[in-house]
């Protein structure tokens, strides 16, 4: 079983103030690439401020397993993930002409 998951952050986020606590929050959108599922699954993550939202791109994230209230929970946080390079040639890479 793998202890990491690939999460692709889209760059879409929204922020506001929580009604009950009055604390600021930020939710950002991503897609999780799960084993044995052919398409990435849309999900949202929380951050305290928009500055904590990772840059758009793919991240390899650790999966943290915990038991909370007698239930097994798996958590992933792209803010602590490792950026995966796209593998695409950069704009500064010269192209060969034929």
Chimera marker file (.cmm) of the C-alpha trace (Angstrom):
<marker_set name="trace">
<marker id="1" x="0.000" y="0.000" z="0.000" r="1" g="1" b="0" radius="0.5"/>
<marker id="2" x="1.291" y="3.438" z="-0.906" r="1" g="1" b="0" radius="0.5"/>
<marker id="3" x="1.796" y="6.084" z="1.768" r="1" g="1" b="0" radius="0.5"/>
<marker id="4" x="1.671" y="8.944" z="-0.730" r="1" g="1" b="0" radius="0.5"/>
<marker id="5" x="-0.954" y="10.352" z="-3.062" r="1" g="1" b="0" radius="0.5"/>
<marker id="6" x="-0.689" y="12.751" z="-5.996" r="1" g="1" b="0" radius="0.5"/>
<marker id="7" x="-2.817" y="15.880" z="-5.614" r="1" g="1" b="0" radius="0.5"/>
<marker id="8" x="-3.196" y="18.401" z="-8.432" r="1" g="1" b="0" radius="0.5"/>
<marker id="9" x="-3.943" y="21.921" z="-7.143" r="1" g="1" b="0" radius="0.5"/>
<marker id="10" x="-6.002" y="23.980" z="-9.614" r="1" g="1" b="0" radius="0.5"/>
<marker id="11" x="-5.331" y="27.458" z="-8.254" r="1" g="1" b="0" radius="0.5"/>
<marker id="12" x="-9.049" y="28.105" z="-7.650" r="1" g="1" b="0" radius="0.5"/>
<marker id="13" x="-9.783" y="29.237" z="-4.105" r="1" g="1" b="0" radius="0.5"/>
<marker id="14" x="-12.299" y="31.248" z="-2.122" r="1" g="1" b="0" radius="0.5"/>
<marker id="15" x="-11.955" y="32.914" z="1.239" r="1" g="1" b="0" radius="0.5"/>
<marker id="16" x="-14.162" y="34.517" z="3.837" r="1" g="1" b="0" radius="0.5"/>
<marker id="17" x="-14.930" y="34.718" z="7.531" r="1" g="1" b="0" radius="0.5"/>
<marker id="18" x="-16.559" y="31.867" z="9.453" r="1" g="1" b="0" radius="0.5"/>
<marker id="19" x="-20.023" y="32.832" z="10.719" r="1" g="1" b="0" radius="0.5"/>
<marker id="20" x="-19.735" y="31.177" z="14.153" r="1" g="1" b="0" radius="0.5"/>
<marker id="21" x="-16.111" y="31.778" z="15.107" r="1" g="1" b="0" radius="0.5"/>
<marker id="22" x="-15.437" y="34.921" z="13.088" r="1" g="1" b="0" radius="0.5"/>
<marker id="23" x="-12.087" y="33.464" z="11.990" r="1" g="1" b="0" radius="0.5"/>
<marker id="24" x="-10.841" y="33.867" z="8.424" r="1" g="1" b="0" radius="0.5"/>
<marker id="25" x="-10.662" y="30.790" z="6.205" r="1" g="1" b="0" radius="0.5"/>
<marker id="26" x="-9.699" y="29.848" z="2.687" r="1" g="1" b="0" radius="0.5"/>
<marker id="27" x="-10.800" y="26.783" z="0.722" r="1" g="1" b="0" radius="0.5"/>
<marker id="28" x="-8.849" y="25.648" z="-2.329" r="1" g="1" b="0" radius="0.5"/>
<marker id="29" x="-9.738" y="23.176" z="-5.054" r="1" g="1" b="0" radius="0.5"/>
<marker id="30" x="-7.676" y="20.181" z="-6.120" r="1" g="1" b="0" radius="0.5"/>
<marker id="31" x="-7.945" y="16.783" z="-7.784" r="1" g="1" b="0" radius="0.5"/>
<marker id="32" x="-6.684" y="13.626" z="-6.064" r="1" g="1" b="0" radius="0.5"/>
<marker id="33" x="-5.230" y="10.847" z="-8.222" r="1" g="1" b="0" radius="0.5"/>
<marker id="34" x="-6.388" y="7.672" z="-6.447" r="1" g="1" b="0" radius="0.5"/>
<marker id="35" x="-5.182" y="4.143" z="-7.136" r="1" g="1" b="0" radius="0.5"/>
<marker id="36" x="-7.525" y="1.952" z="-9.202" r="1" g="1" b="0" radius="0.5"/>
<marker id="37" x="-9.760" y="4.920" z="-10.088" r="1" g="1" b="0" radius="0.5"/>
<marker id="38" x="-9.331" y="5.986" z="-13.727" r="1" g="1" b="0" radius="0.5"/>
<marker id="39" x="-10.088" y="9.700" z="-13.269" r="1" g="1" b="0" radius="0.5"/>
<marker id="40" x="-8.839" y="12.228" z="-10.692" r="1" g="1" b="0" radius="0.5"/>
<marker id="41" x="-11.402" y="13.029" z="-7.990" r="1" g="1" b="0" radius="0.5"/>
<marker id="42" x="-12.296" y="16.642" z="-7.152" r="1" g="1" b="0" radius="0.5"/>
<marker id="43" x="-11.789" y="17.663" z="-3.525" r="1" g="1" b="0" radius="0.5"/>
<marker id="44" x="-11.308" y="20.787" z="-1.418" r="1" g="1" b="0" radius="0.5"/>
<marker id="45" x="-8.773" y="21.634" z="1.260" r="1" g="1" b="0" radius="0.5"/>
<marker id="46" x="-8.705" y="24.329" z="3.928" r="1" g="1" b="0" radius="0.5"/>
<marker id="47" x="-6.085" y="27.001" z="4.534" r="1" g="1" b="0" radius="0.5"/>
<marker id="48" x="-6.144" y="29.931" z="6.944" r="1" g="1" b="0" radius="0.5"/>
<marker id="49" x="-5.161" y="32.518" z="4.323" r="1" g="1" b="0" radius="0.5"/>
<marker id="50" x="-4.908" y="32.683" z="0.505" r="1" g="1" b="0" radius="0.5"/>
<marker id="51" x="-1.122" y="32.943" z="0.922" r="1" g="1" b="0" radius="0.5"/>
<marker id="52" x="-1.110" y="29.356" z="2.250" r="1" g="1" b="0" radius="0.5"/>
<marker id="53" x="-2.696" y="27.985" z="-0.947" r="1" g="1" b="0" radius="0.5"/>
<marker id="54" x="-0.063" y="26.059" z="-2.940" r="1" g="1" b="0" radius="0.5"/>
<marker id="55" x="0.786" y="27.199" z="-6.459" r="1" g="1" b="0" radius="0.5"/>
<marker id="56" x="-1.141" y="25.341" z="-9.192" r="1" g="1" b="0" radius="0.5"/>
<marker id="57" x="0.491" y="22.043" z="-10.091" r="1" g="1" b="0" radius="0.5"/>
<marker id="58" x="0.959" y="18.440" z="-9.000" r="1" g="1" b="0" radius="0.5"/>
<marker id="59" x="2.185" y="17.544" z="-5.528" r="1" g="1" b="0" radius="0.5"/>
<marker id="60" x="3.192" y="14.241" z="-3.970" r="1" g="1" b="0" radius="0.5"/>
<marker id="61" x="1.605" y="14.272" z="-0.511" r="1" g="1" b="0" radius="0.5"/>
<marker id="62" x="2.036" y="12.008" z="2.486" r="1" g="1" b="0" radius="0.5"/>
<marker id="63" x="-1.081" y="10.199" z="3.687" r="1" g="1" b="0" radius="0.5"/>
<marker id="64" x="-1.456" y="10.513" z="7.466" r="1" g="1" b="0" radius="0.5"/>
<marker id="65" x="-3.488" y="7.755" z="9.157" r="1" g="1" b="0" radius="0.5"/>
<marker id="66" x="-5.121" y="8.513" z="12.527" r="1" g="1" b="0" radius="0.5"/>
<marker id="67" x="-7.789" y="7.111" z="14.813" r="1" g="1" b="0" radius="0.5"/>
<marker id="68" x="-10.207" y="9.801" z="15.973" r="1" g="1" b="0" radius="0.5"/>
<marker id="69" x="-13.368" y="9.022" z="17.969" r="1" g="1" b="0" radius="0.5"/>
<marker id="70" x="-12.842" y="5.296" z="17.324" r="1" g="1" b="0" radius="0.5"/>
<marker id="71" x="-12.756" y="5.898" z="13.558" r="1" g="1" b="0" radius="0.5"/>
<marker id="72" x="-9.889" y="5.425" z="11.140" r="1" g="1" b="0" radius="0.5"/>
<marker id="73" x="-9.159" y="8.680" z="9.277" r="1" g="1" b="0" radius="0.5"/>
<marker id="74" x="-6.721" y="9.380" z="6.429" r="1" g="1" b="0" radius="0.5"/>
<marker id="75" x="-5.610" y="12.984" z="5.949" r="1" g="1" b="0" radius="0.5"/>
<marker id="76" x="-3.688" y="14.671" z="3.134" r="1" g="1" b="0" radius="0.5"/>
<marker id="77" x="-2.355" y="18.243" z="3.134" r="1" g="1" b="0" radius="0.5"/>
<marker id="78" x="-1.030" y="19.565" z="-0.209" r="1" g="1" b="0" radius="0.5"/>
<marker id="79" x="0.518" y="22.542" z="1.615" r="1" g="1" b="0" radius="0.5"/>
<marker id="80" x="3.120" y="20.072" z="2.946" r="1" g="1" b="0" radius="0.5"/>
<marker id="81" x="3.457" y="18.196" z="-0.354" r="1" g="1" b="0" radius="0.5"/>
<marker id="82" x="6.474" y="17.894" z="-2.630" r="1" g="1" b="0" radius="0.5"/>
<marker id="83" x="6.071" y="19.576" z="-6.025" r="1" g="1" b="0" radius="0.5"/>
<marker id="84" x="6.256" y="17.186" z="-8.991" r="1" g="1" b="0" radius="0.5"/>
<marker id="85" x="7.876" y="18.592" z="-12.116" r="1" g="1" b="0" radius="0.5"/>
<marker id="86" x="5.620" y="18.511" z="-15.160" r="1" g="1" b="0" radius="0.5"/>
<marker id="87" x="8.266" y="17.012" z="-17.445" r="1" g="1" b="0" radius="0.5"/>
<marker id="88" x="7.183" y="19.366" z="-20.232" r="1" g="1" b="0" radius="0.5"/>
<marker id="89" x="9.910" y="21.402" z="-21.919" r="1" g="1" b="0" radius="0.5"/>
<marker id="90" x="10.124" y="24.934" z="-20.601" r="1" g="1" b="0" radius="0.5"/>
<marker id="91" x="9.634" y="27.983" z="-22.817" r="1" g="1" b="0" radius="0.5"/>
<marker id="92" x="13.361" y="28.759" z="-22.584" r="1" g="1" b="0" radius="0.5"/>
<marker id="93" x="14.345" y="25.349" z="-23.988" r="1" g="1" b="0" radius="0.5"/>
<marker id="94" x="15.299" y="25.771" z="-27.657" r="1" g="1" b="0" radius="0.5"/>
<marker id="95" x="13.323" y="23.626" z="-30.084" r="1" g="1" b="0" radius="0.5"/>
<marker id="96" x="15.036" y="21.856" z="-32.987" r="1" g="1" b="0" radius="0.5"/>
<marker id="97" x="13.784" y="22.966" z="-36.373" r="1" g="1" b="0" radius="0.5"/>
<marker id="98" x="13.350" y="20.396" z="-39.120" r="1" g="1" b="0" radius="0.5"/>
<link id1="1" id2="2" r="1" g="1" b="0" radius="0.2"/>
<link id1="2" id2="3" r="1" g="1" b="0" radius="0.2"/>
<link id1="3" id2="4" r="1" g="1" b="0" radius="0.2"/>
<link id1="4" id2="5" r="1" g="1" b="0" radius="0.2"/>
<link id1="5" id2="6" r="1" g="1" b="0" radius="0.2"/>
<link id1="6" id2="7" r="1" g="1" b="0" radius="0.2"/>
<link id1="7" id2="8" r="1" g="1" b="0" radius="0.2"/>
<link id1="8" id2="9" r="1" g="1" b="0" radius="0.2"/>
<link id1="9" id2="10" r="1" g="1" b="0" radius="0.2"/>
<link id1="10" id2="11" r="1" g="1" b="0" radius="0.2"/>
<link id1="11" id2="12" r="1" g="1" b="0" radius="0.2"/>
<link id1="12" id2="13" r="1" g="1" b="0" radius="0.2"/>
<link id1="13" id2="14" r="1" g="1" b="0" radius="0.2"/>
<link id1="14" id2="15" r="1" g="1" b="0" radius="0.2"/>
<link id1="15" id2="16" r="1" g="1" b="0" radius="0.2"/>
<link id1="16" id2="17" r="1" g="1" b="0" radius="0.2"/>
<link id1="17" id2="18" r="1" g="1" b="0" radius="0.2"/>
<link id1="18" id2="19" r="1" g="1" b="0" radius="0.2"/>
<link id1="19" id2="20" r="1" g="1" b="0" radius="0.2"/>
<link id1="20" id2="21" r="1" g="1" b="0" radius="0.2"/>
<link id1="21" id2="22" r="1" g="1" b="0" radius="0.2"/>
<link id1="22" id2="23" r="1" g="1" b="0" radius="0.2"/>
<link id1="23" id2="24" r="1" g="1" b="0" radius="0.2"/>
<link id1="24" id2="25" r="1" g="1" b="0" radius="0.2"/>
<link id1="25" id2="26" r="1" g="1" b="0" radius="0.2"/>
<link id1="26" id2="27" r="1" g="1" b="0" radius="0.2"/>
<link id1="27" id2="28" r="1" g="1" b="0" radius="0.2"/>
<link id1="28" id2="29" r="1" g="1" b="0" radius="0.2"/>
<link id1="29" id2="30" r="1" g="1" b="0" radius="0.2"/>
<link id1="30" id2="31" r="1" g="1" b="0" radius="0.2"/>
<link id1="31" id2="32" r="1" g="1" b="0" radius="0.2"/>
<link id1="32" id2="33" r="1" g="1" b="0" radius="0.2"/>
<link id1="33" id2="34" r="1" g="1" b="0" radius="0.2"/>
<link id1="34" id2="35" r="1" g="1" b="0" radius="0.2"/>
<link id1="35" id2="36" r="1" g="1" b="0" radius="0.2"/>
<link id1="36" id2="37" r="1" g="1" b="0" radius="0.2"/>
<link id1="37" id2="38" r="1" g="1" b="0" radius="0.2"/>
<link id1="38" id2="39" r="1" g="1" b="0" radius="0.2"/>
<link id1="39" id2="40" r="1" g="1" b="0" radius="0.2"/>
<link id1="40" id2="41" r="1" g="1" b="0" radius="0.2"/>
<link id1="41" id2="42" r="1" g="1" b="0" radius="0.2"/>
<link id1="42" id2="43" r="1" g="1" b="0" radius="0.2"/>
<link id1="43" id2="44" r="1" g="1" b="0" radius="0.2"/>
<link id1="44" id2="45" r="1" g="1" b="0" radius="0.2"/>
<link id1="45" id2="46" r="1" g="1" b="0" radius="0.2"/>
<link id1="46" id2="47" r="1" g="1" b="0" radius="0.2"/>
<link id1="47" id2="48" r="1" g="1" b="0" radius="0.2"/>
<link id1="48" id2="49" r="1" g="1" b="0" radius="0.2"/>
<link id1="49" id2="50" r="1" g="1" b="0" radius="0.2"/>
<link id1="50" id2="51" r="1" g="1" b="0" radius="0.2"/>
<link id1="51" id2="52" r="1" g="1" b="0" radius="0.2"/>
<link id1="52" id2="53" r="1" g="1" b="0" radius="0.2"/>
<link id1="53" id2="54" r="1" g="1" b="0" radius="0.2"/>
<link id1="54" id2="55" r="1" g="1" b="0" radius="0.2"/>
<link id1="55" id2="56" r="1" g="1" b="0" radius="0.2"/>
<link id1="56" id2="57" r="1" g="1" b="0" radius="0.2"/>
<link id1="57" id2="58" r="1" g="1" b="0" radius="0.2"/>
<link id1="58" id2="59" r="1" g="1" b="0" radius="0.2"/>
<link id1="59" id2="60" r="1" g="1" b="0" radius="0.2"/>
<link id1="60" id2="61" r="1" g="1" b="0" radius="0.2"/>
<link id1="61" id2="62" r="1" g="1" b="0" radius="0.2"/>
<link id1="62" id2="63" r="1" g="1" b="0" radius="0.2"/>
<link id1="63" id2="64" r="1" g="1" b="0" radius="0.2"/>
<link id1="64" id2="65" r="1" g="1" b="0" radius="0.2"/>
<link id1="65" id2="66" r="1" g="1" b="0" radius="0.2"/>
<link id1="66" id2="67" r="1" g="1" b="0" radius="0.2"/>
<link id1="67" id2="68" r="1" g="1" b="0" radius="0.2"/>
<link id1="68" id2="69" r="1" g="1" b="0" radius="0.2"/>
<link id1="69" id2="70" r="1" g="1" b="0" radius="0.2"/>
<link id1="70" id2="71" r="1" g="1" b="0" radius="0.2"/>
<link id1="71" id2="72" r="1" g="1" b="0" radius="0.2"/>
<link id1="72" id2="73" r="1" g="1" b="0" radius="0.2"/>
<link id1="73" id2="74" r="1" g="1" b="0" radius="0.2"/>
<link id1="74" id2="75" r="1" g="1" b="0" radius="0.2"/>
<link id1="75" id2="76" r="1" g="1" b="0" radius="0.2"/>
<link id1="76" id2="77" r="1" g="1" b="0" radius="0.2"/>
<link id1="77" id2="78" r="1" g="1" b="0" radius="0.2"/>
<link id1="78" id2="79" r="1" g="1" b="0" radius="0.2"/>
<link id1="79" id2="80" r="1" g="1" b="0" radius="0.2"/>
<link id1="80" id2="81" r="1" g="1" b="0" radius="0.2"/>
<link id1="81" id2="82" r="1" g="1" b="0" radius="0.2"/>
<link id1="82" id2="83" r="1" g="1" b="0" radius="0.2"/>
<link id1="83" id2="84" r="1" g="1" b="0" radius="0.2"/>
<link id1="84" id2="85" r="1" g="1" b="0" radius="0.2"/>
<link id1="85" id2="86" r="1" g="1" b="0" radius="0.2"/>
<link id1="86" id2="87" r="1" g="1" b="0" radius="0.2"/>
<link id1="87" id2="88" r="1" g="1" b="0" radius="0.2"/>
<link id1="88" id2="89" r="1" g="1" b="0" radius="0.2"/>
<link id1="89" id2="90" r="1" g="1" b="0" radius="0.2"/>
<link id1="90" id2="91" r="1" g="1" b="0" radius="0.2"/>
<link id1="91" id2="92" r="1" g="1" b="0" radius="0.2"/>
<link id1="92" id2="93" r="1" g="1" b="0" radius="0.2"/>
<link id1="93" id2="94" r="1" g="1" b="0" radius="0.2"/>
<link id1="94" id2="95" r="1" g="1" b="0" radius="0.2"/>
<link id1="95" id2="96" r="1" g="1" b="0" radius="0.2"/>
<link id1="96" id2="97" r="1" g="1" b="0" radius="0.2"/>
<link id1="97" id2="98" r="1" g="1" b="0" radius="0.2"/>
</marker_set>
